C-alpha cells in the first residue's frame, strides 16, 4: 500500500443521554475505542477518561427534544446510541408529559432529521434502548423476544411506540435501527453527571443507612438483574455486528433471574462486609397502591437470540456486580 493512499475515516458515534446512568457506562466503554465520540446530554458532564482512552471525545449540551438541537447532535454521525431516560425514570411516564417527548418524540424526531440526511451519504446505525417489560405481564417461561407485546404501563407503551417508529424508519431506509430491550439494570455510576438508578442501588443505600431492606412480596419473585457494564458491552456488540441485527428487537439479560429475596440478601451481606456493620434484615411490607401488577410477576430472560448473532454474554455475576456497586457507593467523592 502506497504512502499516498487515503486512510479510512475515523467513525463518529453520537451518544444521546451520555450523562445518564446507562449512557455514562456506554460512553466510558466507547471512549476506549479508536473512534470519534460525541457525548450529548442536557446536563453538563465531563467526558469519560479511562486509562486506556483512545477516542477523540467532544461533548455537546443540548435538549434533543428540540429538532434543531437533535440535528446538530447527529450531524455527520456514522452511528447513534440512544439511551435517553426522562427524569423520574419509568414511573414518571404515567403523569409527566415530558416523558413521551423523550421516550417517543426523540426517535420520531431522529427519523425526521435523517430524512434530510446526516452529512455522511449513508443511513447511520441507530442502537436504541427499549425495555424487556414491553411485553406486559411476563409469562412463566423465559422471555426471548418472540412474545407478543401487550404493554401494561405508560412507560412500556411509550417504549413500544418508539421501537415501532425505529423499525418504520429502518424499513424506509433513513436509518439502520436496532432495539435492545433491557432488563432491570444496576451498577455503579461511572460519570460525574449521573446517579445510579434502580432497585438494587436503592436497597444498597438503605442498607448503608442501617435501614431494613423492604420487599413488597415474600421474596420469591424473580428478576433478571444486569450490570450496567454488561449493557455497555451489548451496545458495543450491536455496533460491531449490525447487519444481522438491523430492523429487529433483541432482548438482553443475565439469564440468571435470582429471587429478589436472594438478591437483597446478597446486598445486605455485601454492605456488611464493606462496612463491618451487622447485615440489615430483609423484610416484607405492604405494597403501595400504585404498584403495577408486573411488580409481582417473575421475569425470566433468555438472551440466546442476541448471543447467537453477536457472541455477547454477561461477564459479571450478581454478587460481583453488587460488590462493585457497594464499593462505589461507600467511597467518598473527591
Residue, then its C-alpha position, 0 to 999 in steps of 0.5 A: x500500500x502506497x504512502x499516498x493512499x487515503x486512510x479510512x475515516x475515523x467513525x463518529x458515534x453520537x451518544x444521546x443521554x451520555x450523562x445518564x446512568x446507562x449512557x455514562x457506562x456506554x460512553x466510558x466503554x466507547x471512549x476506549x475505542x479508536x473512534x470519534x465520540x460525541x457525548x450529548x446530554x442536557x446536563x453538563x458532564x465531563x467526558x469519560x477518561x479511562x486509562x486506556x482512552x483512545x477516542x477523540x471525545x467532544x461533548x455537546x449540551x443540548x435538549x434533543x427534544x428540540x429538532x434543531x438541537x437533535x440535528x446538530x447532535x447527529x450531524x455527520x454521525x456514522x452511528x447513534x446510541x440512544x439511551x435517553x431516560x426522562x427524569x423520574x425514570x419509568x414511573x414518571x411516564x404515567x403523569x409527566x408529559x415530558x416523558x413521551x417527548x423523550x421516550x417517543x418524540x426523540x426517535x420520531x424526531x431522529x427519523x425526521x432529521x435523517x430524512x434530510x440526511x446526516x452529512x455522511x451519504x449513508x443511513x447511520x446505525x441507530x442502537x436504541x434502548x427499549x425495555x424487556x417489560x414491553x411485553x406486559x405481564x411476563x409469562x412463566x417461561x423465559x422471555x426471548x423476544x418472540x412474545x407478543x407485546x401487550x404493554x401494561x404501563x405508560x412507560x412500556x407503551x411509550x417504549x413500544x411506540x418508539x421501537x415501532x417508529x425505529x423499525x418504520x424508519x429502518x424499513x424506509x431506509x433513513x436509518x439502520x435501527x436496532x432495539x435492545x430491550x433491557x432488563x432491570x439494570x444496576x451498577x455503579x455510576x461511572x460519570x460525574x453527571x449521573x446517579x445510579x438508578x434502580x432497585x438494587x442501588x436503592x436497597x444498597x443505600x438503605x442498607x448503608x443507612x442501617x435501614x431494613x431492606x423492604x420487599x413488597x412480596x415474600x421474596x420469591x419473585x424473580x428478576x433478571x438483574x444486569x450490570x450496567x457494564x454488561x449493557x455497555x458491552x451489548x451496545x458495543x456488540x450491536x455496533x460491531x455486528x449490525x447487519x444481522x441485527x438491523x430492523x429487529x428487537x433483541x432482548x438482553x439479560x443475565x439469564x440468571x433471574x435470582x429471587x429478589x429475596x436472594x438478591x437483597x440478601x446478597x446486598x445486605x451481606x455485601x454492605x456488611x462486609x464493606x462496612x463491618x456493620x451487622x447485615x440489615x434484615x430483609x423484610x416484607x411490607x405492604x405494597x403501595x397502591x400504585x404498584x403495577x401488577x408486573x411488580x409481582x410477576x417473575x421475569x425470566x430472560x433468555x438472551x440466546x437470540x442476541x448471543x447467537x448473532x453477536x457472541x455477547x454474554x454477561x461477564x459479571x455475576x450478581x454478587x460481583x456486580x453488587x460488590x462493585x456497586x457497594x464499593x462505589x457507593x461507600x467511597x467518598x467523592x473527591 
